[in-house]
Structures are given as structure tokens and as C-alpha cells.
Amino acid sequence: MLNPDKIPNENLKKAASLSHMDRWAEHVSLDEIPPPDLVVAGSVAVTRNGNRCGKGEGYSDLEYAILIELGHKAVPVVTTVHPLQLVNSFPTDPHDLPLSVIATYNEIIEVDNPPKAPNGISWEQLSDNDLDEMPVLKELKNSK
């Protein structure tokens, strides 16, 4: 967790970078993660009905599922894209994040009926290697 009150103003930008954040970050346990109000996810392609294609690694989907597993409620997911990234369709999976709002430089698309949000982690799709790469997953699985 980064607390801006504990970071000198001249270091705020640096503290927000992955390569420097550890200097100011405070480690928090899973049960200390505050509930989010919304999630901002990067997207490669999106549809006007709220489907999202990420970069293919599934981290945004998994991080959202972790929040659900922790008991947090589903929240809106928003993204920004170039208008060329708006497409008609593409294949989706049940664990994909649905979008509530899509922002381009020339319009804001509010999705009236987004696809259903994932209801947690699809544990059967994760390997032991996945659990080793993301210790938070192993911790969460062991706590069940």
C-alpha cells in the first residue's frame, strides 16, 4: 500500500513506479485490503456490450477474482482505448472481466448490461507454477 501522506511530494511520481515503490510501500495482509470502488483495467480490444480482451496473461481477471474471493462485492470495471480498439466481437471466457464503462478520446460508452462478473477464482485452471508465481494465490488457497 502506498500512503501519499508518508511520501515526500517530490517522490510521489517515483513511488508510483514498480521499480521504486518498495522504498515507500507498506505490506498489508489479505484481510487488510480495503474494498475497491472500481477497477481500471488495460485492454487490447473491447466491444460496446462490455466484453474485454486483455493482453492474454489474465492478471487483471485474476486480481479481480481475488477481491471477490476475499469477500469484496463486484464493482464496475472501466477501461480506456483508442476507437480502433472497439470491435464487433471476439471469443470470451467465463473468468473475463466485464466492462461497465469504456472511454475513448471522443466518447464515453456506458454499458447498460455488462456480461456477468466472475464469482471468484477458477482454481482448476491454475497450476502449481501459477501459485508459486503469485504467492497471494497460494496464501488464499491455503486459507480456504
C-alpha positions as CSV (number, residue, x, y, z in Angstrom):
1,M,0.0,0.0,0.0
2,L,1.3,3.5,-0.8
3,N,0.2,6.2,1.6
4,P,0.8,9.6,-0.1
5,D,1.0,11.3,3.3
6,K,4.1,9.3,4.1
7,I,5.9,10.0,0.7
8,P,7.7,13.3,0.1
9,N,5.9,15.3,-2.6
10,E,9.0,15.3,-4.8
11,N,9.0,11.5,-4.8
12,L,5.3,10.8,-5.5
13,K,5.8,10.0,-9.1
14,K,8.8,7.8,-8.4
15,A,7.0,6.0,-5.6
16,A,4.2,5.1,-8.1
17,S,6.7,3.2,-10.3
18,L,7.1,-0.6,-10.0
19,S,10.9,-0.2,-9.8
20,H,10.9,2.2,-6.9
21,M,7.7,1.6,-5.0
22,D,9.2,-0.8,-2.5
23,R,11.0,2.1,-0.8
24,W,7.7,3.6,0.3
25,A,5.2,0.7,0.1
26,E,3.7,-0.9,3.3
27,H,2.9,-4.6,3.1
28,V,-0.6,-5.4,4.0
29,S,-2.2,-8.8,4.7
30,L,-5.1,-10.1,2.5
31,D,-7.7,-9.2,5.1
32,E,-6.4,-5.6,5.3
33,I,-7.0,-4.9,1.6
34,P,-9.7,-2.2,1.5
35,P,-12.7,-2.8,-0.7
36,P,-12.3,-1.0,-4.1
37,D,-14.9,1.4,-5.6
38,L,-13.9,0.5,-9.1
39,V,-11.3,-1.3,-11.2
40,V,-9.4,0.2,-14.1
41,A,-8.1,-2.4,-16.5
42,G,-6.0,-2.1,-19.6
43,S,-7.5,-3.6,-22.8
44,V,-6.3,-4.7,-26.2
45,A,-9.8,-4.8,-27.7
46,V,-13.3,-4.2,-26.4
47,T,-16.9,-4.5,-27.5
48,R,-19.7,-1.9,-26.9
49,N,-21.6,-4.6,-24.9
50,G,-18.8,-4.8,-22.3
51,N,-16.5,-7.6,-23.4
52,R,-12.8,-7.0,-22.8
53,C,-9.8,-8.6,-24.3
54,G,-6.7,-8.1,-22.2
55,K,-3.0,-8.8,-23.0
56,G,-3.5,-12.5,-22.6
57,E,-1.9,-13.3,-19.3
58,G,-5.1,-13.0,-17.3
59,Y,-3.7,-10.9,-14.4
60,S,-6.5,-8.3,-14.3
61,D,-9.1,-11.1,-14.4
62,L,-7.3,-12.9,-11.6
63,E,-6.7,-9.8,-9.4
64,Y,-10.5,-9.1,-9.7
65,A,-11.3,-12.7,-8.8
66,I,-9.0,-12.5,-5.8
67,L,-11.0,-9.5,-4.5
68,I,-14.2,-11.5,-4.9
69,E,-12.7,-14.5,-3.1
70,L,-11.8,-12.1,-0.2
71,G,-15.5,-11.2,0.1
72,H,-15.5,-7.9,-1.7
73,K,-18.5,-7.1,-3.8
74,A,-18.4,-6.8,-7.6
75,V,-17.5,-3.3,-8.7
76,P,-17.6,-1.5,-12.0
77,V,-14.6,-2.1,-14.4
78,V,-13.6,0.7,-16.6
79,T,-11.0,1.0,-19.4
80,T,-9.6,3.5,-21.9
81,V,-9.0,2.6,-25.5
82,H,-8.4,4.1,-28.9
83,P,-11.6,4.0,-31.1
84,L,-9.8,1.5,-33.3
85,Q,-9.8,-1.0,-30.4
86,L,-13.6,-1.1,-30.4
87,V,-14.5,-4.2,-32.3
88,N,-17.7,-6.2,-33.0
89,S,-16.9,-9.4,-31.2
90,F,-14.2,-11.9,-30.1
91,P,-14.3,-15.2,-28.1
92,T,-14.7,-14.8,-24.3
93,D,-14.3,-17.0,-21.2
94,P,-16.4,-17.0,-18.0
95,H,-13.4,-15.6,-16.0
96,D,-13.1,-12.5,-18.2
97,L,-13.7,-9.1,-16.7
98,P,-16.8,-7.3,-17.9
99,L,-16.7,-3.6,-18.6
100,S,-19.1,-1.1,-17.2
101,V,-17.5,2.0,-18.9
102,I,-15.3,2.4,-22.0
103,A,-13.6,5.7,-22.6
104,T,-12.1,6.8,-25.9
105,Y,-10.8,10.2,-26.8
106,N,-14.1,11.1,-28.4
107,E,-16.8,9.2,-26.4
108,I,-17.7,7.6,-23.1
109,I,-19.6,4.3,-23.5
110,E,-21.7,3.3,-20.5
111,V,-22.5,-0.4,-20.9
112,D,-26.2,-0.9,-19.8
113,N,-26.0,-4.6,-19.2
114,P,-22.4,-5.8,-18.9
115,P,-21.6,-9.5,-19.0
116,K,-21.7,-11.4,-15.7
117,A,-18.7,-10.7,-13.5
118,P,-16.6,-13.7,-12.4
119,N,-17.7,-15.1,-9.0
120,G,-14.2,-16.0,-7.8
121,I,-11.0,-17.8,-8.8
122,S,-11.2,-20.7,-11.2
123,W,-8.8,-22.8,-9.1
124,E,-8.9,-25.7,-11.6
125,Q,-7.4,-23.5,-14.3
126,L,-4.3,-22.7,-12.1
127,S,-1.1,-24.8,-12.0
128,D,1.3,-25.2,-9.1
129,N,3.6,-22.9,-11.0
130,D,0.9,-20.2,-11.1
131,L,0.6,-20.5,-7.3
132,D,4.3,-20.2,-6.9
133,E,4.5,-17.1,-9.2
134,M,1.7,-15.3,-7.2
135,P,2.2,-16.1,-3.5
136,V,-1.0,-14.4,-2.7
137,L,-2.9,-17.1,-4.6
138,K,-1.2,-19.8,-2.6
139,E,-2.0,-17.9,0.7
140,L,-5.6,-17.6,-0.4
141,K,-5.9,-21.2,-1.4
142,N,-4.4,-22.4,1.8
143,S,-6.8,-20.2,3.8
144,K,-9.9,-22.0,2.3
